[in-house]
Amino acid sequence: MAYKLIIGLQLLLMIFISCKSKDKDQAGAGKAAPIPVEVVVASNEDVSGNLEVNGSVLANEMAELHPEVSGRLIYLNLPDGANVKEGTLLARVNDADLQAQLEQQKTQLELADKTLKRLSDLLKVNGVNQADYDAALSQVNTVQALIKVINAQIDKTVIRAPFTGELGIREVSPGSYVTPQTLIGSIHQIDKVKIDFTVPETFASLVIKGNQVKIQADGFKENLDATITAIEPQINTVSRNIKVRAMLVKGIIHPGAFVKVYLEQNRKGIMVPSNCIIPDALSNQVVVVRKNKAVFVNVETGLRNTNLVELTSGVNPGDSIIVSGMLFVRPNAAIKVKKTKSLSEKN
């Protein structure tokens, strides 16, 4: 009987010890060990490099040549590719009816002027009343106004070069019937060309009126210089880009050509290793260590090079950013920094 009692006490003791051990294991499991990571400390570094964007070449001035009135071309002076000066007569639409009306009104004006002069002499000696003189004066003014109207209509039958430039390819032949919708040719001023390009709003600080940019174009071994002449005041609300225009300093590129535009930049910014960026559906993130906890922060990126990327927002100088061990990190997880790396170290 005593033997059985001893065996029973031993079993109870073993069960009690087992329960205590299990409780201790569960308590230990509830408090996870800090995750060892490596970090870099965010600081303002020298940011330099080139921002590359696409650009299009435009003529300094360009105009399509259309007649203002409908009619038959009686004169056409549009040699393909010829250089013409501003004001050169390029084409004329048949204006015979307008010229006839002009001659008619000139005859009427001559007669009205004679009548007015005669009545003016009679008025001085009270040989005619004031009303007759006023009617004659009104007739003269009316005819003069009609002559101005006809001359304006005749001017619309004439096409002149709006500026000095190079003609394009002629689109019509002499004697053709044309309307205001008919394109008869074009004129281009290509001694100077403009380059239009867009820049993301993140890099707005790089585009300053008067600054120079580099242009890479086919057919040129070296990059060309261009000066920024205009910046669109409003950012495009769809693409979030800024439209910029530059004028080529030297050289000729055919309008319509595709070019590469390089904006040089030298400034201060926060650079971090590119492998610490976590891509997200809506934004990029980095993991910052704050009070020994992992904090996921949304960031915006700027310039990139081989190993580094610029952070334009989301972090501040002095923040510790995890660069190694991120696969095991969860939000608010306990963190143990085992090493602080420099940007020059390979990750």
C-alpha positions as CSV (number, residue, x, y, z in Angstrom):
1,M,0.0,0.0,0.0
2,A,2.8,2.4,0.9
3,Y,4.5,1.4,-2.4
4,K,1.5,2.4,-4.5
5,L,1.3,5.8,-2.6
6,I,4.9,6.6,-3.4
7,I,4.3,5.8,-7.1
8,G,1.3,8.0,-7.2
9,L,3.2,10.9,-5.6
10,Q,6.0,10.6,-8.2
11,L,3.5,10.7,-11.1
12,L,1.8,13.9,-9.7
13,L,5.3,15.5,-9.3
14,M,6.2,14.7,-12.9
15,I,2.9,16.1,-14.2
16,F,3.4,19.3,-12.1
17,I,7.0,19.8,-13.4
18,S,5.8,19.2,-17.0
19,C,3.1,21.8,-16.7
20,K,5.6,24.3,-15.2
21,S,8.0,23.7,-18.1
22,K,5.3,24.2,-20.7
23,D,4.1,27.4,-19.2
24,K,7.7,28.7,-19.2
25,D,8.1,27.8,-22.9
26,Q,4.9,29.5,-23.8
27,A,5.9,32.6,-21.9
28,G,9.2,32.6,-23.7
29,A,7.5,32.2,-27.1
30,G,5.2,35.2,-26.4
31,K,8.2,37.5,-26.3
32,A,10.1,37.3,-29.6
33,A,13.7,38.1,-29.7
34,P,14.7,41.4,-31.5
35,I,15.5,41.0,-35.2
36,P,19.2,41.8,-36.0
37,V,19.5,44.3,-38.9
38,E,22.0,46.6,-40.5
39,V,21.2,50.3,-41.1
40,V,22.4,53.4,-42.8
41,V,21.9,56.8,-41.2
42,A,20.2,59.3,-43.6
43,S,22.2,62.4,-44.2
44,N,22.5,65.2,-46.8
45,E,24.9,64.1,-49.5
46,D,26.1,65.7,-52.7
47,V,23.7,64.7,-55.4
48,S,25.0,65.1,-58.9
49,G,24.1,63.6,-62.2
50,N,22.0,64.0,-65.4
51,L,18.3,63.9,-65.7
52,E,17.5,62.5,-69.2
53,V,14.1,63.4,-70.8
54,N,12.8,63.3,-74.4
55,G,12.4,66.4,-76.4
56,S,11.0,67.6,-79.8
57,V,12.5,70.2,-82.1
58,L,10.4,73.1,-83.3
59,A,11.1,75.8,-85.9
60,N,11.6,79.2,-84.3
61,E,8.6,80.3,-86.4
62,M,6.3,78.2,-88.5
63,A,3.2,79.0,-90.4
64,E,0.9,77.2,-92.8
65,L,-0.1,79.3,-95.8
66,H,-3.9,79.5,-96.5
67,P,-5.8,82.0,-98.6
68,E,-8.4,84.1,-96.7
69,V,-10.9,84.0,-99.6
70,S,-12.1,81.5,-102.2
71,G,-11.2,81.9,-105.8
72,R,-8.8,80.9,-108.6
73,L,-5.0,81.4,-108.2
74,I,-3.8,83.9,-110.7
75,Y,-0.3,84.3,-109.3
76,L,1.8,81.7,-107.4
77,N,5.4,82.3,-106.3
78,L,6.2,79.4,-104.0
79,P,9.5,77.8,-105.1
80,D,10.1,74.6,-103.1
81,G,12.6,75.2,-100.3
82,A,13.3,78.8,-101.3
83,N,14.4,81.5,-98.8
84,V,12.1,84.5,-98.8
85,K,12.0,87.8,-97.0
86,E,9.1,89.0,-94.8
87,G,6.4,90.7,-97.0
88,T,7.3,88.8,-100.2
89,L,4.3,88.3,-102.4
90,L,3.7,84.5,-102.6
91,A,0.2,84.1,-104.1
92,R,-2.8,86.0,-105.3
93,V,-6.4,85.0,-105.8
94,N,-8.4,86.4,-108.7
95,D,-9.6,89.8,-107.6
96,A,-10.9,91.3,-110.9
97,D,-14.4,91.9,-109.5
98,L,-13.0,93.7,-106.5
99,Q,-10.7,95.8,-108.6
100,A,-13.6,96.8,-110.8
101,Q,-15.6,97.8,-107.7
102,L,-12.6,99.8,-106.5
103,E,-12.4,101.8,-109.8
104,Q,-16.1,102.4,-109.6
105,Q,-15.9,103.8,-106.1
106,K,-12.9,105.9,-107.0
107,T,-14.9,107.5,-109.8
108,Q,-17.7,108.1,-107.3
109,L,-15.3,109.7,-104.9
110,E,-13.9,112.0,-107.6
111,L,-17.4,113.2,-108.4
112,A,-18.3,113.6,-104.7
113,D,-15.2,115.6,-104.1
114,K,-16.0,118.0,-106.9
115,T,-19.5,118.5,-105.7
116,L,-18.3,119.1,-102.1
117,K,-15.8,121.7,-103.3
118,R,-18.4,123.5,-105.4
119,L,-20.9,123.6,-102.5
120,S,-18.1,124.7,-100.1
121,D,-17.5,127.8,-102.4
122,L,-21.2,128.5,-102.6
123,L,-21.6,128.2,-98.8
124,K,-19.1,130.9,-98.2
125,V,-21.3,133.4,-100.1
126,N,-24.6,131.9,-98.8
127,G,-25.4,130.5,-102.2
128,V,-26.4,127.1,-100.7
129,N,-27.8,126.0,-97.4
130,Q,-25.9,124.1,-94.8
131,A,-28.0,120.9,-95.2
132,D,-26.9,120.5,-98.9
133,Y,-23.3,120.9,-97.9
134,D,-23.6,118.4,-95.1
135,A,-25.2,115.9,-97.5
136,A,-22.3,116.3,-99.9
137,L,-19.8,115.8,-97.1
138,S,-21.5,112.7,-96.0
139,Q,-21.5,111.3,-99.5
140,V,-17.7,111.8,-99.7
141,N,-17.2,110.1,-96.3
142,T,-19.4,107.2,-97.4
143,V,-17.5,106.5,-100.6
144,Q,-14.1,106.8,-98.8
145,A,-15.4,104.1,-96.3
146,L,-16.5,101.9,-99.2
147,I,-13.0,102.2,-100.7
148,K,-11.4,101.1,-97.5
149,V,-13.7,98.1,-97.3
150,I,-12.9,97.1,-100.9
151,N,-9.1,97.5,-100.3
152,A,-9.4,95.3,-97.2
153,Q,-11.1,92.6,-99.3
154,I,-8.4,92.9,-102.0
155,D,-5.7,92.5,-99.2
156,K,-7.4,89.2,-98.4
157,T,-6.7,87.9,-101.9
158,V,-3.0,88.3,-101.4
159,I,-0.7,86.0,-99.5
160,R,2.6,87.4,-98.3
161,A,5.5,85.9,-96.3
162,P,4.6,86.6,-92.6
163,F,8.3,86.5,-91.7
164,T,11.7,85.8,-93.3
165,G,12.2,82.0,-93.6
166,E,12.4,79.0,-95.8
167,L,9.4,77.8,-97.8
168,G,8.3,74.2,-97.6
169,I,6.9,72.1,-100.4
170,R,4.3,73.7,-102.7
171,E,0.9,72.0,-102.4
172,V,-1.1,73.6,-105.3
173,S,-0.5,74.6,-108.9
174,P,-1.2,78.0,-110.6
175,G,-4.8,78.3,-111.7
176,S,-6.1,76.0,-108.9
177,Y,-9.4,76.9,-107.2
178,V,-8.7,77.4,-103.5
179,T,-10.7,78.0,-100.4
180,P,-9.6,79.2,-96.9
181,Q,-9.2,75.4,-96.0
182,T,-6.7,74.9,-98.8
183,L,-3.1,74.5,-97.8
184,I,-0.9,76.0,-100.5
185,G,2.4,75.6,-98.6
186,S,4.3,76.5,-95.4
187,I,7.1,78.7,-94.3
188,H,9.7,77.9,-91.6
189,Q,12.3,79.9,-89.7
190,I,15.0,77.4,-89.0
191,D,18.1,79.5,-88.5
192,K,17.2,79.0,-84.8
193,V,15.2,76.1,-83.4
194,K,13.4,75.5,-80.2
195,I,13.3,72.3,-78.1
196,D,10.2,71.5,-76.1
197,F,10.4,68.9,-73.4
198,T,8.7,68.0,-70.1
199,V,10.2,67.4,-66.7
200,P,8.5,65.6,-63.7
201,E,7.4,68.1,-61.0
202,T,9.9,66.4,-58.6
203,F,12.7,68.0,-60.6
204,A,11.1,71.5,-60.9
205,S,14.1,73.0,-59.2
206,L,16.4,71.9,-62.1
207,V,14.6,74.1,-64.7
208,I,15.5,77.7,-64.3
209,K,15.1,80.3,-67.1
210,G,18.5,81.1,-68.5
211,N,20.1,77.8,-67.5
212,Q,21.7,75.7,-70.2
213,V,20.9,72.1,-71.0
214,K,22.6,69.5,-73.2
215,I,20.9,68.2,-76.4
216,Q,21.8,64.9,-78.0
217,A,20.6,64.6,-81.6
218,D,21.2,62.1,-84.4
219,G,23.9,63.3,-86.8
220,F,25.9,65.1,-84.1
221,K,28.9,63.5,-82.5
222,E,28.9,65.8,-79.5
223,N,26.1,67.2,-77.4
224,L,24.7,70.6,-78.3
225,D,24.0,73.5,-75.9
226,A,20.5,75.0,-75.5
227,T,19.3,77.8,-73.2
228,I,16.0,77.5,-71.3
229,T,13.8,80.4,-72.5
230,A,10.4,79.6,-71.1
231,I,8.7,77.4,-68.4
232,E,5.0,76.7,-68.4
233,P,3.6,78.2,-65.2
234,Q,1.1,75.5,-64.6
235,I,1.9,71.8,-64.0
236,N,0.0,69.3,-66.1
237,T,-2.6,67.9,-63.7
238,V,-2.7,64.5,-65.5
239,S,1.0,63.7,-66.0
240,R,2.3,66.0,-63.2
241,N,5.0,67.2,-65.7
242,I,6.2,70.7,-66.4
243,K,6.5,71.9,-70.0
244,V,9.8,73.6,-70.8
245,R,11.2,75.3,-73.9
246,A,14.8,75.8,-74.7
247,M,16.5,77.6,-77.7
248,L,19.4,75.9,-79.4
249,V,22.6,78.0,-79.0
250,K,24.4,76.8,-82.1
251,G,23.7,74.3,-84.8
252,I,20.7,73.4,-86.9
253,I,18.4,70.4,-86.3
254,H,15.4,69.7,-88.5
255,P,12.1,70.7,-86.9
256,G,10.2,67.6,-85.8
257,A,13.3,65.7,-84.8
258,F,13.5,63.6,-81.7
259,V,16.2,64.5,-79.2
260,K,17.5,63.7,-75.8
261,V,17.7,66.5,-73.2
262,Y,20.1,66.3,-70.3
263,L,19.7,68.5,-67.2
264,E,22.8,68.6,-65.0
265,Q,22.2,68.8,-61.3
266,N,24.5,69.4,-58.3
267,R,22.7,69.8,-55.0
268,K,22.2,68.3,-51.6
269,G,19.9,65.4,-51.0
270,I,19.3,62.2,-49.0
271,M,20.8,59.2,-50.8
272,V,20.3,55.5,-49.7
273,P,21.1,52.1,-51.2
274,S,18.6,51.2,-53.8
275,N,18.0,47.7,-52.2
276,C,16.4,49.3,-49.2
277,I,13.4,50.5,-51.3
278,I,10.3,48.3,-50.9
279,P,8.1,48.7,-54.0
280,D,4.4,49.1,-53.2
281,A,1.2,49.3,-55.4
282,L,0.7,52.9,-54.5
283,S,4.1,54.1,-53.3
284,N,7.6,53.1,-52.4
285,Q,8.5,52.4,-48.8
286,V,11.6,52.1,-46.5
287,V,11.9,50.7,-43.0
288,V,13.0,53.2,-40.4
289,V,14.2,52.2,-36.9
290,R,12.5,54.4,-34.3
291,K,12.7,53.6,-30.5
292,N,14.0,50.1,-31.4
293,K,10.9,49.4,-33.5
294,A,10.4,48.9,-37.2
295,V,8.4,51.7,-38.9
296,F,7.4,51.4,-42.5
297,V,7.5,54.9,-44.2
298,N,6.2,56.0,-47.6
299,V,8.8,57.8,-49.6
300,E,9.2,59.6,-52.9
301,T,12.3,58.9,-55.0
302,G,14.4,61.2,-57.2
303,L,17.7,60.8,-58.9
304,R,19.1,57.2,-59.3
305,N,22.5,55.9,-60.1
306,T,24.1,52.5,-60.1
307,N,23.7,51.7,-56.4
308,L,22.0,54.6,-54.8
309,V,18.6,56.4,-55.0
310,E,17.6,59.8,-53.7
311,L,14.7,60.1,-51.3
312,T,12.9,63.4,-51.8
313,S,10.3,63.0,-49.0
314,G,9.4,60.7,-46.2
315,V,12.6,60.6,-44.2
316,N,14.8,63.2,-42.4
317,P,18.5,63.5,-41.9
318,G,19.4,61.3,-38.9
319,D,16.8,58.6,-39.5
320,S,18.2,55.0,-39.4
321,I,17.1,53.1,-42.5
322,I,17.3,49.3,-42.6
323,V,19.3,48.0,-45.5
324,S,19.9,44.4,-44.4
325,G,17.5,41.9,-42.8
326,M,14.3,43.5,-44.1
327,L,12.8,40.1,-45.1
328,F,12.2,39.2,-41.5
329,V,10.9,42.6,-40.4
330,R,7.3,43.3,-39.7
331,P,5.6,46.6,-38.7
332,N,6.4,47.5,-35.0
333,A,8.7,44.5,-34.7
334,A,11.5,44.8,-32.1
335,I,14.8,45.7,-33.8
336,K,18.4,45.2,-32.8
337,V,21.0,47.2,-34.9
338,K,24.0,45.0,-35.3
339,K,25.9,47.4,-37.7
340,T,25.6,50.9,-39.0
341,K,26.9,50.9,-42.6
342,S,28.2,53.7,-44.8
343,L,26.9,54.5,-48.3
344,S,30.3,53.4,-49.7
345,E,30.0,49.9,-48.4
346,K,28.5,47.3,-50.8
347,N,25.2,45.7,-49.7
